[in-house]
Amino acid sequence: MGLFSYLLVNFYSHRVYTIKAAIKTFVFARISDLFMFGSFILTLLLFHTTDLTALFIQVPFRVSYFLYIFG
């Protein structure tokens, strides 16, 4: 998605402002992908499943659960 957003913002443009905006869009798309992947891994480590039905059943029992990372 980052490459396509870069190309969409920078399509047929040679101005410096649009090139900077296209690079900014690409970087923010990569950062958001990184956070989405991190939340997926954190959900998998915490709940041991990716099934949303099982996840929604487990959430009320984990309200007072402390998350220890690297500990």
C-alpha positions in Angstrom: 0.0 0.0 0.0 2.9 2.4 0.7 4.2 2.2 -2.9 0.8 2.8 -4.4 0.1 5.8 -2.1 3.5 7.1 -3.1 2.7 6.8 -6.7 -0.8 8.2 -6.3 0.5 11.4 -4.6 3.5 11.8 -6.9 1.7 11.0 -10.2 3.0 13.2 -13.1 4.4 15.8 -10.7 7.9 17.2 -10.6 7.4 19.8 -7.9 9.5 19.5 -4.7 6.4 19.9 -2.4 4.6 16.9 -4.0 7.7 14.7 -4.0 8.1 15.5 -0.2 4.5 14.8 0.4 4.7 11.4 -1.5 7.7 10.4 0.6 6.0 11.4 3.8 2.9 9.3 2.8 5.1 6.3 2.0 6.9 6.5 5.4 3.7 6.9 7.4 2.2 3.9 5.5 5.3 1.8 6.5 5.0 2.9 10.1 1.3 2.1 10.3 2.0 -1.3 8.8 4.7 -1.9 11.4 2.3 -1.1 14.3 -0.4 -3.3 12.7 2.0 -6.2 12.6 3.1 -5.5 16.2 -0.5 -5.5 17.4 -1.1 -8.8 15.6 1.9 -10.4 17.3 1.0 -9.0 20.7 -2.6 -10.4 20.3 -1.2 -13.7 19.3 1.2 -13.8 22.3 -1.4 -12.7 24.8 -4.4 -14.7 23.7 -2.8 -17.5 21.8 -5.3 -17.2 19.0 -6.3 -15.1 16.0 -9.9 -16.2 16.0 -12.0 -13.1 16.8 -14.8 -15.1 18.5 -12.4 -16.7 21.0 -10.7 -13.4 21.4 -13.9 -11.6 22.4 -14.7 -14.4 24.8 -11.3 -14.1 26.5 -11.2 -10.3 26.8 -13.5 -9.8 29.8 -11.4 -12.3 31.8 -8.2 -10.4 31.0 -9.3 -6.9 32.2 -7.2 -7.1 35.4 -4.4 -9.1 33.7 -1.0 -7.6 33.8 1.1 -7.9 30.6 4.7 -8.6 31.2 6.9 -8.3 28.2 10.5 -9.8 28.5 9.9 -10.7 32.1 
